[in-house]
């Protein structure tokens, strides 16, 4: 019996606008089915981002892409990457058809399984796609899974997500903010200055430049509770980027039981995405040029 052909599951247009569509299926990467256009899209994005990320991405990201042997020549094979990844940190890439429900996603991370969307964006979407595709997941997320400390942080986040799912919606909101401002849009302070490690940034040409060089956004030191209180943007570049001192700092932040933190934050108002607090360790106070006045989530 042959396995069903993997599907391309994307958000859907309705009379109320675009809505996300979720899937729980784990699939084999249909590598032989990628078209020449698919490989060309990967090549164009890969070459563009590697050029943009010179002197902008953290050294671990660049070094680990090289350890994987990622090149623009063709879309990487998950099975070949898994041989490297499993030996290094015990993680495994699994193919998925699109967005996963929260609990399913958390369970995968807790078991050191990283979901990678099997399909890549279309040529006309090369500059922007509203949902994670193969390029975002594979180019953006996977390299840092070779870093033992970051790999442990991701597994700890998954375990925390499973717990938060059982606590309730407010806890999930708090924990989602932590993922957003670290895994997706985080900066790290290194010897040569502020550098990018967040996957949402490294997979975006525009935000790779904006987050470090634009005067508009704030760049603020990492603080766990502060981040979990802070709203964010899903439709524009971020108003605030949080800066870690090291990946060890991230791992240490996940060690405490978050239940008391959730209870404490439930009694406090959320913080606007662009707000700077007196208690913040400020690397750069943004000018707020071009910011939308509403739309924080």
C-alpha positions in Angstrom: 0.0 0.0 0.0 1.5 3.3 -1.0 1.4 6.3 1.3 -0.9 9.2 0.4 0.7 12.1 -1.5 1.6 14.9 0.9 -0.7 17.9 0.7 0.1 21.6 0.5 -2.0 23.0 3.4 -2.2 26.8 3.3 -4.4 29.5 4.9 -7.7 30.0 3.1 -9.5 33.1 1.9 -13.0 33.5 3.3 -15.5 36.2 3.4 -13.9 37.2 6.8 -10.4 37.4 5.3 -7.6 34.8 5.5 -7.9 32.1 8.2 -5.3 29.6 9.2 -5.8 25.9 8.3 -4.2 23.3 10.6 -3.0 19.8 9.9 -1.6 17.1 12.2 -0.1 14.8 9.5 3.5 13.9 9.5 4.7 13.0 6.0 7.8 11.8 4.2 9.6 14.6 2.3 8.6 14.0 -1.4 12.0 15.1 -2.5 11.8 13.7 -6.1 8.6 15.6 -6.7 10.2 19.0 -6.3 10.1 20.9 -9.6 13.0 22.9 -11.2 11.0 26.0 -10.1 11.0 24.8 -6.5 14.8 24.2 -6.5 15.3 27.6 -8.2 13.2 29.3 -5.5 15.3 27.7 -2.8 18.5 28.8 -4.6 17.4 32.4 -5.1 16.3 32.7 -1.4 19.4 30.9 -0.1 21.9 33.0 -2.0 20.1 36.3 -1.2 19.9 35.6 2.5 23.4 34.3 2.9 24.7 37.5 1.3 22.4 39.7 3.5 23.4 37.8 6.7 27.1 38.4 6.4 28.1 40.3 9.5 24.5 40.3 10.6 23.7 36.7 11.7 25.2 35.2 14.8 28.3 33.0 14.1 26.6 29.8 15.3 23.9 30.2 12.6 26.4 30.5 9.8 28.7 27.8 11.1 25.9 25.3 11.6 24.5 25.9 8.1 28.0 24.9 6.9 28.1 21.9 9.1 24.8 20.7 7.5 26.3 21.2 4.1 23.4 23.4 3.0 24.0 24.9 -0.4 21.9 26.7 -3.1 22.3 23.8 -5.4 19.1 22.0 -4.4 16.6 21.7 -1.6 18.2 19.7 1.2 17.0 16.2 1.9 15.6 15.8 5.4 17.1 12.3 5.8 20.6 13.6 5.1 20.2 16.5 7.5 18.9 14.1 10.2 22.0 12.0 10.0 24.0 15.1 11.1 21.4 16.4 13.6 20.7 13.2 15.5 24.4 12.7 16.2 24.9 16.2 17.4 21.8 17.0 19.6 19.4 14.1 19.3 16.9 16.1 17.2 15.0 14.8 14.2 13.3 16.7 11.4 9.8 15.6 10.4 7.9 16.6 7.4 4.5 18.3 7.9 1.9 19.7 5.5 1.5 23.1 7.1 0.6 24.7 10.4 0.2 22.4 13.4 -2.2 22.8 16.3 -0.5 24.2 19.3 -0.5 21.1 21.4 0.8 18.9 18.5 3.6 21.4 17.9 4.6 21.4 21.6 4.5 17.6 21.8 6.9 17.4 18.8 9.3 19.9 20.4 9.2 18.1 23.7 10.2 14.9 22.0 13.0 16.6 20.0 11.2 16.4 16.7 11.2 19.6 14.7 8.4 20.0 12.2 9.5 21.3 8.7 6.9 22.2 6.1 7.7 20.0 3.1 6.6 22.6 0.4 8.4 25.8 -0.6 6.7 29.1 -1.5 5.9 29.9 -5.1 8.1 32.2 -7.2 5.6 35.1 -6.9 5.8 34.7 -3.1 9.6 35.0 -2.9 9.6 38.3 -1.0 6.8 37.5 1.4 4.6 34.6 2.5 2.2 34.8 5.4 2.9 31.3 6.8 5.9 29.1 7.4 7.2 27.2 4.4 10.2 25.0 3.8 12.6 27.9 3.4 11.5 29.6 6.7 11.6 26.3 8.6 14.7 24.7 7.1 16.9 27.7 6.4 15.7 29.8 9.4 15.1 27.3 12.3 17.2 24.2 11.7 20.8 25.4 11.9 20.6 26.4 15.5 19.3 22.9 16.5 23.0 21.8 16.1 23.8 24.1 19.1 23.4 21.9 22.2 22.2 24.8 24.5 19.7 26.1 22.0 18.5 22.6 21.2 17.9 22.0 24.9 16.0 25.3 25.1 13.7 24.3 22.3 12.9 20.9 23.9 12.3 22.7 27.3 10.0 25.1 25.5 8.0 22.2 24.1 7.6 20.7 27.6 6.6 24.0 28.9 4.1 24.4 26.1 2.4 21.1 26.9 2.0 22.3 30.5 0.7 25.7 29.5 -1.8 24.1 27.2 -3.2 22.3 30.3 -3.3 25.5 32.4 -5.3 27.7 30.0 -5.4 30.4 27.3 -3.7 33.2 29.2 -0.7 31.0 30.0 -0.4 30.1 26.3 -0.5 33.8 25.3 2.4 34.5 27.7 4.4 31.5 26.4 3.8 32.4 22.8 5.3 35.8 23.4 8.4 34.2 24.7 8.8 32.0 21.5 8.0 35.0 19.3 10.6 37.3 20.8 13.4 34.6 21.1 13.1 31.8 18.6 11.5 33.9 15.9 12.7 37.4 16.4 15.6 37.3 18.8 18.9 39.1 18.8 22.1 38.1 20.6 25.0 40.3 21.9 28.3 38.9 20.7 31.9 40.2 20.7 31.4 41.9 17.3 28.1 43.6 18.2 24.4 42.7 18.1 23.6 39.7 15.8 20.5 37.9 14.6 19.5 34.4 15.7 15.7 34.5 15.3 14.4 32.5 12.4 11.7 35.0 11.4 14.5 37.5 10.9 17.2 35.3 9.2 14.7 34.2 6.6 13.6 37.7 5.8 15.8 40.1 3.7 14.0 43.2 4.8 13.9 42.4 8.5 17.5 41.2 8.6 18.5 44.8 7.7 15.7 46.6 9.7 16.3 44.9 13.0 20.0 46.0 13.3 20.2 49.1 11.2 16.9 50.9 11.3 16.6 53.7 13.9 12.9 52.9 14.3 12.8 49.8 16.6 13.8 49.5 20.2 16.5 47.0 21.1 16.2 45.9 24.7 17.9 43.4 27.0 16.3 40.0 27.6 14.0 39.8 30.6 11.7 36.8 30.9 8.7 38.3 32.6 8.9 41.5 30.5 8.8 39.5 27.3 5.9 37.4 28.4 3.9 40.6 29.1 4.8 42.3 25.8 2.5 42.2 22.7 4.0 41.9 19.3 3.4 42.5 15.6 2.4 39.9 13.0 1.8 42.2 10.1 4.9 44.5 10.1 8.5 44.5 11.3 8.8 44.4 15.1 8.7 47.5 17.2 11.0 46.0 19.8 13.7 43.3 19.6 15.0 41.6 22.8 18.7 40.9 23.1 20.1 37.9 24.9 23.7 37.7 26.2 24.0 34.0 25.4 22.1 30.8 24.6 22.9 29.7 28.1 20.8 32.7 29.3 17.8 31.3 27.3 18.2 27.8 28.8 18.5 29.2 32.4 15.3 31.2 31.8 13.3 28.0 31.2 14.4 26.2 34.3 11.9 27.6 36.8 8.3 26.4 37.1 6.3 28.9 35.1 3.1 28.5 37.1 3.9 31.3 39.6 4.9 33.5 36.7 1.6 32.9 34.9 -0.3 33.7 38.1 1.7 36.9 38.6 1.3 38.1 35.0 -2.5 37.4 35.1 -2.7 40.3 37.6 -0.8 42.7 35.4 -1.7 44.6 32.2 0.1 43.7 29.0 2.8 46.0 27.6 2.5 47.6 24.1 4.9 46.3 21.5 6.8 49.6 21.2 6.9 50.7 24.9 10.2 51.2 26.7 10.1 50.8 30.5 12.3 52.5 33.0 13.6 49.1 34.1 14.7 48.1 30.6 18.3 47.6 29.7 18.2 49.7 26.5 20.7 49.1 23.7 18.8 51.5 21.4 15.6 53.5 22.0 13.7 53.5 18.7 12.4 56.6 17.0 9.1 54.8 16.2 9.3 56.1 12.6 6.7 54.3 10.4 5.0 52.5 13.3 1.3 51.6 13.0 -0.7 53.0 15.9 -2.7 49.8 16.5 -2.6 46.1 15.6 -0.5 44.7 18.5 -1.5 41.2 19.4 
